[in-house]
Amino acid sequence: GDYNCSIDVEQEEVEEKTEGKSNRKVMIKSSRGDTVVEGEIITLKSKLVGFDGVEVHYQWQVDRGDGEGWVDVEGATGPEHSFVARKDTILYSWRLTITTDE
């Protein structure tokens, strides 16, 4: 199955219930504080609930607002993703796609 959870950099934490499996949740927490300094490393951390015993595959995606929509972040295939805060990147939206072998 496929599961998605999206976060904008100004959000500290989001939670999305997944479709089809009501006991499953994908959550993302951002290390961003009240203010962001250019050059600061922002880390997005995921937490999965209800995926015990299920093999999951992570893929972080970004929407840069350039009309391309959601695109995979190359090499970002783990439970966390970090990026450098710049004038452009703090306006991006980020999403984690979870795929299972079910």
C-alpha positions as CSV (number, residue, x, y, z in Angstrom):
1,G,0.0,0.0,0.0
2,D,1.0,3.6,-0.4
3,Y,0.7,6.2,2.4
4,N,1.6,9.9,2.4
5,C,2.1,12.7,4.9
6,S,2.9,16.3,4.0
7,I,4.4,19.1,6.0
8,D,5.2,22.8,5.2
9,V,8.4,24.1,6.8
10,E,6.4,26.5,9.0
11,Q,4.6,23.6,10.6
12,E,6.2,21.9,13.7
13,E,4.3,18.6,13.5
14,V,1.7,16.9,11.3
15,E,-0.2,13.7,11.5
16,E,-2.1,11.9,8.8
17,K,-4.3,8.9,9.1
18,T,-3.7,6.6,6.2
19,E,-6.4,5.4,3.8
20,G,-7.7,1.8,4.1
21,K,-5.9,1.0,7.4
22,S,-7.5,3.0,10.2
23,N,-4.9,1.9,12.7
24,R,-2.0,3.3,10.7
25,K,-0.6,6.8,11.0
26,V,2.3,8.6,9.5
27,M,3.6,11.6,11.5
28,I,6.3,14.1,10.7
29,K,8.0,16.4,13.2
30,S,10.3,19.3,12.2
31,S,13.3,20.6,14.1
32,R,12.4,24.1,13.0
33,G,12.1,26.6,15.9
34,D,10.1,29.8,16.0
35,T,12.7,31.5,13.8
36,V,14.9,30.1,11.1
37,V,18.4,31.3,10.3
38,E,19.7,31.0,6.8
39,G,22.2,28.1,6.7
40,E,20.5,26.3,9.6
41,I,19.9,22.5,9.1
42,I,16.2,21.6,9.3
43,T,15.5,17.9,10.1
44,L,12.2,16.3,9.4
45,K,11.6,13.1,11.4
46,S,8.9,10.5,10.7
47,K,7.1,8.3,13.2
48,L,5.0,5.4,12.0
49,V,2.2,3.9,14.0
50,G,0.5,0.6,13.2
51,F,3.2,-0.6,10.8
52,D,4.7,-3.2,13.1
53,G,5.9,-6.3,11.3
54,V,5.5,-4.6,7.9
55,E,8.4,-3.8,5.7
56,V,8.2,-0.2,4.7
57,H,10.1,1.9,2.1
58,Y,10.5,5.6,2.6
59,Q,10.7,8.3,-0.1
60,W,10.8,12.0,0.8
61,Q,9.4,14.3,-1.8
62,V,9.4,18.1,-2.3
63,D,7.1,20.6,-4.0
64,R,9.1,23.7,-4.9
65,G,6.1,25.6,-6.1
66,D,7.5,25.6,-9.6
67,G,4.6,23.8,-11.3
68,E,6.4,20.4,-11.3
69,G,4.4,19.2,-8.3
70,W,5.8,16.5,-6.0
71,V,9.2,15.2,-7.0
72,D,11.4,12.6,-5.3
73,V,14.4,13.9,-3.3
74,E,17.3,11.9,-4.6
75,G,18.8,9.6,-1.9
76,A,16.2,10.6,0.7
77,T,14.9,7.1,1.5
78,G,15.0,6.9,5.3
79,P,12.9,7.9,8.2
80,E,14.6,11.3,8.5
81,H,15.4,14.0,5.9
82,S,17.6,17.1,6.5
83,F,18.0,20.2,4.3
84,V,19.7,23.6,4.6
85,A,17.4,26.5,5.3
86,R,17.7,29.1,2.5
87,K,15.3,31.7,1.2
88,D,13.9,29.2,-1.3
89,T,13.9,26.0,0.7
90,I,11.9,27.4,3.6
91,L,9.0,28.0,1.2
92,Y,9.0,24.4,-0.1
93,S,6.4,21.8,1.0
94,W,7.7,18.4,2.0
95,R,6.1,15.0,1.9
96,L,7.0,11.5,3.0
97,T,5.6,8.6,0.9
98,I,5.6,5.3,2.6
99,T,5.2,2.1,0.5
100,T,4.6,-1.3,1.9
101,D,4.9,-4.7,0.3
102,E,1.3,-5.6,1.2
